[in-house]
């Protein structure tokens, strides 16, 4: 078993050399005897992959190491191997304008949705891009639906200074096959990499409009050009458990529910 110190050194080493040397890295490293002599190159790569996924929880390093393993398979077999860069997933990061390390920004936007007071308003949150495009073909239909901006409703909460500010969002792409939001957790399960962690949020239950549960980043910010005006619209409130059919313990009523967004890395 590699020590923590050696493990981190090997992660740093292979990540750096992979970036510099591309597909020829494994043969180069082996020929120059720069890997741990007690393990083959393949064994070392596999150990690094496992440690990076489960211990370091670093999406960027884990992705590079997965690419390193794919490159080694390509070199050994002499044929193309599907790499993680050819399989992508998309998710929305609520409450932030940028994507985490290891993810690419598709676009930055404004959180939006139906008005909280309107019966029949759409339930879901949307991430509207900052640069909308119009067809200019409208004939002024008699009946229409509306979409509103979204605001934080955070009175006396752990998020200070954001009440009534507009909520940003970022649509992110990762080179992995699937993404899941796990409510009630702030760590990912085995074979998954953490994209971001935060708090479960939704609309207020006494309002007319339905809503949905989404994961808002644990370090939220306000949207571009936001002012703390109480325009309402689509709203974000913290979520807490209600004991009964939901068992307490393990759940409890006096704490905000966490959440984590995870991507699959086999």
N, C-alpha and C positions, 0 to 999 in steps of 0.2 A: 504494500500500500504506500502510495506517495505521501510524504509529509506535506502539511499545508504550505510550508515555505517552498519546497520543490515544486509542488503542484502549481502554485502561482507563477513561479519562474517559467515553468514549461508552457503554461497558458500564454504568458507574455511573449515567450520565444516563438512559439508556433504561430501566434497571431501576427507578429511582426514579420516573420520570414514568409508567411503565406502571402501577405500583401506585397512583399518585394519580389518574390520569385514565382508566383503563380503555380501552374500545374507541375513544374519540375521540382518543387520543394522537397518532396519526400526522398527521391533518389539523391538529390544534392545533399540533404542533411545526413542520409545514411552513409554515402560515400565519404563524407568529410568527418564522420564519427562525432557528430555534434549532438546526438541524442543520447539518452541514458543507455549505457551499454548493457544493462541488465534486462532491457525490454526491446522487442522489435519495434520498428517504426509504427506498425499497425497497432500493437498493444498500447504504445504510448499515446497515440491519437485517441484510441477508445477510452483510455483512462481520463485523458483530458476532457473529452466530450462529456463523460459522466460527471466529473467534478464541476465543470463549468455549468452544466444544466442544473444540478441539484444544490451545489454549495454556493457558487458565486452569484447565481440568479442575474446574470448579466446578459441581456439579449444580444448585444453586439458581439461579444466574445463567443457566445454559444453559436451564433450564426456563422461566424468565420471558421470555427472549428468544424462545423458540419460541412462547410464547403471544402475544407482541407481533407476530410474523409472521402468526400465525393471525388476530389481530384486524385487521391491515391488509388481509388477504385478504377478511375479512368486510366491511370498510368499502368496498372497491373493487368487489366483485362484487354486493353487496346481497343475499347469500344466506348461509345458515348454512354454516360450514366446520367440520368435525370438529376439535376441539382435542385436544392431548395430555392434557388433564385428563379426557377421556372414555375414555381407554384407560389401564388401569393394570396393573401387575404386582406380584406378591408375592414376597418372598424372606426368608430367615432370616439374621439377623446373629448368628453364633455367637460367644460370649465377651463380649457386651455386652448391657446392659439397655435401651439407647436406640437410635434410628435415626440415620443420618447426616443432615446438612443436605439439604433437598430431598425427604426421605422422611417419611411419616407412620407413627407407631407404631400397629400393629393391636393387639398385646398384648406385654407382657413375660412371660417365662417361664423355666422350668428346662429345661436340656438333659437328655435322658433316653434310655434305650434298654435293650436286653437285657443281661444279665449277661455279663461277659467270659469267665467260666469255663464257661458252659453251652453244650454242643453243641446246635445247633439254635435258639439264641437269635436273635431278629430282628436283622438286620444294620444297619438304618438308625438314625440319630439322629432324635429327635423333640424339638420344643419344646413342652413341656407348659405350659399357662397357669397362672397363680398362683391362679386361683379356679375350680377344677373344679366341675362340676355332676353330680348323681347322680339316677338314676331310681328307685333303691331298689326294684328289681323282681327282685333276684337270688334264685335258688333254690339257691345253693351247688353249682354244677356240680362234678362229680368231677375233671375235668381242666381246668386253666387255664394261661395264660401269665402272666409277670410283667414289669413294667417297673421299671427302677431309675433313680435319679439318676445324673448323670455327674460325673466328677472330672478335673481336670488331672493328668497325670503328666509332670512337667516337671523332673526332677532334673538339676541342672547345666545348665540351659537359659538362654536369653535372657529368659524370663519369670520374674522373681524374685518369691518370696513367694506363689506361687499353687499350689504342689504340694499335692495332696489337697483343694484347695478345690472346692466345687461350681461348675459351669459355668452361667452365665446365657445367655439368648438373647433376641432381639427379633425379632418378625415385623413386617416393614416393607412399606409400600405406596408405589410410585412411579408418577407419571403418565406412564409410558412403556410401550411395547408389549411389551418382552421383557427378560429379565434372564439373564445367563450368568455362571457362575463359571469363570475361566480359571486353571488350575494352572500354576505355574512362571513367572508374570508378576506384576508389581506396578504395571503401567500398562495402560490400556485401548487397544484398537484404534480405528481411525478410525470415526467415527460412534457411538462409545459413550462414556458418561459414567461415571466411577468412583464407585461407591457406597461401597465400603470395600476396604482392602487388608490382608493378613495373612499367615498361614502355613497351609500344607496340613497337616491333622492327621487321624489315623485310629487304630484299635485296634492293639494289639501283635501281630505276626504269629504268635507261638508259642501264643497263647491259643486256646481251643476255639471261641469265638464269632467269626463273621465280623463285619466292620464296613464302613464306607464312608469315602471321602475327603470332607472338608468344609473350608471356608475359615474359620479362626478369626481374629477381628480381631487386628491387630497391636498393639493396646493393650488387652489383655483385662482383665477385672475379675472378681471373685468374685460368685456369686449372692447374692441377698438372704438374710440369716440364715445364711450359710455359715460352717461351722467346719472347720478343717483336720483333720478326722477321716478316717482311711483306711478309708472304707466301701466303696470301689471301686464296682462296678456297671458302668456304661458308661464307657469311658476314652478320653482324648484324648492321643495321642502325636504328636510331630513326625514328619515324613516326609522321608526322604532317598532319592536316586536309587541304583539298583543297576546298575552298568555291565554291558554285555553286549548283549542285544537292544535295550536302551536306550542310545543312542549317547553316548559321552563322549570329547571334547566333542561337542555344546555342554553336556551335563549333566555333573555331577561328584558324587562320593560323599560329600564332606566338608562339605556345607552344607545347611541346612534349606531345603526348597522353599517358595517364596513362593506367593501366590495373590492374585487380585483379583476382586471382584464388580462387573460392569459392566451398565449399562442402555442400551438402544438409543435413540438420539436422531437421527433422520434429518435 
